[in-house]
């Protein structure tokens, strides 16, 4: 189960940091000559930060969502 969580965090990290860093850099500096270098540097830094954050914060967010929707689920079956 832990391997699955790590794989999930790594894949989500790649996707989300890639999309967000690409978007923000293209909006803020545009497609300059060294855009690819800047983007890859930003993407790798963001990725290194986000994977541990997903692993640490993810379970708390799952619990919060479960609490938020607990009453909604029980109301459906009443």
C-alpha positions, 0 to 999 in steps of 0.5 A: 500500500505504501508503494502505491502511495509513493507511486501516486505522489510521484505521478501526481507530482510530475503532472501537476508541477509540470503543468503549473510551472509551464503555465506560470513561466510562460505567462510571466516571462513568455517563450524566451530563448532559454525558456526550456532551461528555466522551465526544467529548473523550476519544474525539477525544484517544484517536483522535489518539493511537492512529492513529500508534501503530497505524502505528508499532507495527502492523508490529512486531506483524505480524512478532511474530505471523508469528514466533510462528506460523511453526513452527505453519504449517510443522508443518501441512505436514510 
